[in-house]
Amino acid sequence: MITPARDEAQHIAEIITSVAQQTARPAEWVIVDDGSTDGTGEIIDRFAAHHSWITALHRPNRGMRENNVGAIEAFFDGYRVLKFADWEFLVNLDADLSLGNDYFERCLHEFRKDPELGIGGGMLYHLEGGVLIPETGPLFHVRGATKIYRRACWDAMGGLTMGPGWDTIDEIKANMLGWQTRNFPNVKALHRRPTGAAEGSWRDAVKNGRAEYFSGYHTFFMLIKCLKRVIERPYIIGAAGLFYGFASACLKRSPRVDDRALIDYVRKQQMRRLLLQDSIWR
């Protein structure tokens, strides 16, 4: 398991304690302090000193939170120092989650039931006024905050793509190669900071628009998606940010994922979705 963490002093102790109490605990856990300035690194070191299966890795401070590629760069740094080579499942886990003690046991049960399941993970929830609210999305999409990769699927994909949208590209590629990907609505993970909250609604939407451009999304599909987002929270601003991020990347002719087959596949799936045909969106 690998956890990138930047300025997570408020939450990091809780997630480490939660993982230590799991009924199915990881064989090895690399926690990457991604240049924190709030004491996160010291907390990780303290736990690593008491748990031989936890490794603390420290990256220099780059001066800002960079959610587009910063987290995946930290993940790869953690991946490179893994000592346990004969793993069956690899987990990317965010530092601001709270998990039930049987979280991983229940997730692994889903994988055991379905040998074609390549990527999976619990559904994220956050609290609003004391009520658990699900962070919804397509069934095939597993939030990057809690992703579990089966080894055979990971090897078939060639690992992860270094770039924005990595946590969508992996699922698209896995589906293209014949694997199933899905979240588990019956397995809950509490997100202490809802997706995008660290950046604000506008910056998060712009980031997503740029990531979807990088992932090769069809322009027409994105226009329909932006129109749909106008009436979804955060109203107007989410749609505008998504459109701006995608359009600005398009106008700049920013690079896209270097995989023509993947781009063709996702665009075909998107057109099938718009035509109400079977697709990875179902």
C-alpha positions in Angstrom: 0.0 0.0 0.0 1.2 3.5 -0.8 -0.1 6.8 0.6 1.0 10.2 -0.6 0.5 12.8 2.1 1.0 16.6 2.0 0.1 18.7 5.0 -2.2 16.1 6.5 -1.2 16.5 10.2 -4.9 16.8 11.0 -5.8 13.4 9.6 -2.7 11.3 9.1 -2.6 9.7 12.6 -6.2 8.6 12.3 -5.7 6.8 9.0 -2.5 5.1 10.2 -4.3 3.9 13.4 -7.2 2.8 11.2 -5.0 0.7 9.0 -3.1 -0.8 11.9 -6.4 -2.1 13.3 -7.6 -3.7 10.0 -8.6 -7.3 10.0 -6.7 -7.6 6.7 -3.6 -5.5 7.1 -1.1 -4.7 4.3 2.2 -6.6 4.2 4.0 -3.3 3.5 2.9 0.4 3.6 5.0 3.2 2.2 3.7 6.6 3.4 5.2 9.4 1.3 5.5 12.8 3.0 5.2 15.0 0.0 7.0 18.1 1.3 4.7 18.8 4.2 5.3 21.9 6.4 2.7 21.2 9.2 4.4 18.3 11.0 3.0 15.5 8.8 6.4 14.0 8.3 7.2 13.8 12.0 3.9 12.0 12.7 4.7 9.5 10.0 8.2 8.9 11.4 6.7 8.3 14.8 4.4 5.6 13.6 7.1 4.0 11.3 9.4 3.7 14.3 6.7 1.5 16.0 5.5 -0.6 13.0 8.1 -2.5 11.0 5.7 -2.8 8.0 5.4 1.0 7.6 8.1 2.9 5.7 8.3 6.7 5.8 9.6 8.4 2.7 10.2 12.2 2.5 10.1 14.3 -0.6 11.3 17.9 -0.7 8.8 20.8 -0.5 8.0 22.1 -4.0 6.3 25.1 -2.4 2.6 24.3 -3.2 0.0 21.5 -3.4 -0.1 20.2 -6.9 -3.0 17.8 -7.2 -2.8 17.4 -11.0 0.5 15.4 -10.9 2.0 15.9 -7.4 0.2 12.9 -5.8 1.0 10.5 -8.7 4.7 11.6 -8.6 4.7 10.9 -4.8 3.0 7.6 -5.5 5.7 6.5 -7.9 8.4 7.5 -5.5 6.7 5.2 -2.9 6.3 2.4 -5.5 10.0 2.5 -6.3 11.1 1.8 -2.7 8.6 -1.1 -2.1 10.5 -4.1 -0.8 7.7 -6.6 -1.0 7.8 -7.7 -4.7 5.5 -10.7 -4.6 2.3 -8.7 -4.0 -1.2 -9.7 -5.2 -3.0 -6.4 -4.6 -1.6 -2.9 -4.6 -3.5 0.0 -2.9 -3.3 3.7 -3.4 -4.8 5.3 -0.2 -5.3 8.9 0.6 -4.3 10.2 4.0 -7.6 12.0 4.8 -9.8 8.9 5.0 -11.4 7.1 7.9 -12.1 3.3 7.5 -14.0 0.6 9.3 -11.8 -2.1 10.8 -13.0 -4.6 8.1 -12.6 -2.2 5.2 -9.9 -4.1 3.3 -11.3 -7.5 4.2 -14.6 -6.6 2.6 -12.9 -5.1 -0.5 -10.7 -8.2 -1.0 -13.9 -10.3 -0.7 -15.2 -8.5 -3.8 -12.1 -9.3 -5.7 -12.2 -13.0 -4.6 -15.8 -13.2 -5.9 -14.9 -11.8 -9.3 -11.7 -12.9 -11.0 -12.2 -10.4 -13.8 -12.2 -7.5 -11.4 -9.0 -5.6 -12.0 -9.5 -2.3 -10.1 -11.9 -1.7 -7.2 -12.4 0.1 -4.0 -15.0 1.3 -1.5 -17.3 4.2 -2.1 -16.3 7.5 -0.6 -18.7 9.4 1.7 -18.4 12.8 3.4 -20.4 14.3 6.2 -22.8 17.2 5.7 -24.7 18.3 8.7 -24.1 15.0 10.4 -25.4 13.0 7.4 -23.3 10.7 5.2 -23.4 11.9 1.6 -22.0 9.6 -1.1 -19.4 11.0 -3.6 -21.2 9.6 -6.6 -19.9 8.8 -10.0 -20.1 6.1 -12.7 -20.0 2.6 -11.3 -16.8 1.8 -13.2 -15.0 4.7 -11.6 -13.1 4.1 -8.3 -11.9 7.3 -6.7 -8.2 7.7 -6.7 -8.3 8.2 -2.9 -9.0 4.5 -2.4 -7.9 2.3 -5.3 -7.0 -1.4 -5.2 -5.2 -3.0 -8.2 -5.1 -6.7 -8.9 -1.5 -7.7 -9.9 -2.5 -9.3 -13.2 -4.4 -6.1 -14.2 -1.6 -3.8 -13.1 0.9 -5.8 -15.2 -1.4 -5.8 -18.2 -1.8 -2.0 -18.0 1.9 -1.5 -17.5 1.2 0.4 -14.3 -0.1 3.9 -14.1 0.3 6.9 -16.5 2.2 9.8 -15.1 0.0 12.8 -15.8 -3.4 14.4 -15.0 -6.3 12.1 -15.2 -4.2 9.1 -14.2 -7.1 7.8 -12.0 -9.4 7.7 -15.0 -6.9 6.5 -17.6 -6.1 3.4 -15.6 -9.8 2.4 -15.5 -10.3 3.1 -19.2 -7.3 1.0 -20.1 -8.2 -1.8 -17.8 -11.7 -2.0 -19.4 -10.1 -1.8 -22.9 -8.0 -4.8 -22.0 -11.0 -6.8 -20.8 -10.9 -6.2 -17.0 -13.8 -5.0 -14.9 -13.5 -1.9 -12.7 -16.0 -0.8 -10.1 -16.6 0.7 -6.7 -18.3 -1.1 -3.9 -21.3 1.0 -2.6 -21.7 -1.4 0.3 -18.1 -0.7 1.5 -17.9 2.8 2.9 -14.8 5.0 3.4 -15.3 8.4 5.1 -13.6 11.2 3.3 -12.6 13.8 5.9 -12.0 16.4 3.2 -14.4 15.9 0.2 -12.9 15.4 -3.2 -11.8 18.8 -4.5 -12.2 20.6 -1.2 -8.5 21.3 -0.8 -8.5 23.4 -4.0 -12.0 24.9 -4.1 -14.8 24.3 -6.6 -13.4 26.4 -9.4 -9.8 25.1 -9.4 -11.0 21.5 -8.9 -13.3 21.8 -12.0 -10.6 23.4 -14.1 -8.2 20.6 -13.0 -10.8 18.0 -14.0 -11.3 19.6 -17.4 -7.6 19.6 -18.2 -7.3 16.0 -17.0 -10.2 14.9 -19.2 -8.5 16.6 -22.2 -5.3 14.8 -21.4 -7.3 11.5 -21.2 -8.5 12.0 -24.8 -12.2 12.8 -24.1 -14.3 13.6 -27.2 -15.1 17.4 -27.5 -18.8 16.8 -28.1 -19.1 14.5 -25.1 -17.4 17.2 -23.0 -19.9 19.9 -24.2 -22.8 17.7 -23.2 -21.2 17.0 -19.9 -20.7 20.7 -19.2 -24.3 21.5 -20.1 -25.4 18.8 -17.7 -23.2 20.1 -14.9 -24.9 23.6 -15.1 -27.8 22.2 -13.0 -25.6 20.2 -10.6 -23.7 21.5 -7.5 -21.7 23.6 -7.5 -24.1 25.3 -9.9 -22.7 27.1 -12.9 -19.2 27.3 -11.5 -18.5 23.6 -11.8 -19.6 23.5 -15.5 -17.7 26.7 -16.3 -14.5 25.5 -14.7 -14.8 22.1 -16.4 -15.3 23.8 -19.8 -12.5 26.3 -19.2 -10.1 23.6 -18.2 -10.8 21.5 -21.3 -11.0 24.4 -23.8 -7.9 26.1 -22.5 -5.9 22.8 -22.8 -7.4 22.3 -26.3 -6.4 25.8 -27.5 -2.9 25.4 -26.1 -2.6 22.1 -27.9 -1.5 20.6 -24.6 -0.1 17.0 -24.8 -2.5 14.1 -24.5 -1.9 10.6 -23.2 0.4 8.9 -25.6 -1.9 6.0 -26.4 -4.0 6.3 -29.6 -5.8 3.0 -29.0 -6.9 4.2 -25.6 -8.1 7.6 -27.0 -10.1 5.8 -29.7 -11.6 3.4 -27.1 -12.8 6.1 -24.7 -14.3 8.2 -27.5 -16.1 5.2 -28.9 -17.5 4.5 -25.4 -18.5 8.1 -24.9 -20.4 8.1 -28.2 -22.2 4.9 -27.2 -23.1 6.5 -23.9 -24.7 9.5 -25.7 -26.6 7.1 -28.0 -27.9 5.2 -25.0 -26.1 2.1 -26.0 -24.1 -0.3 -23.7 -20.8 1.3 -22.6 -18.5 1.3 -19.7 -20.9 3.9 -18.2 -23.6 1.2 -18.6 
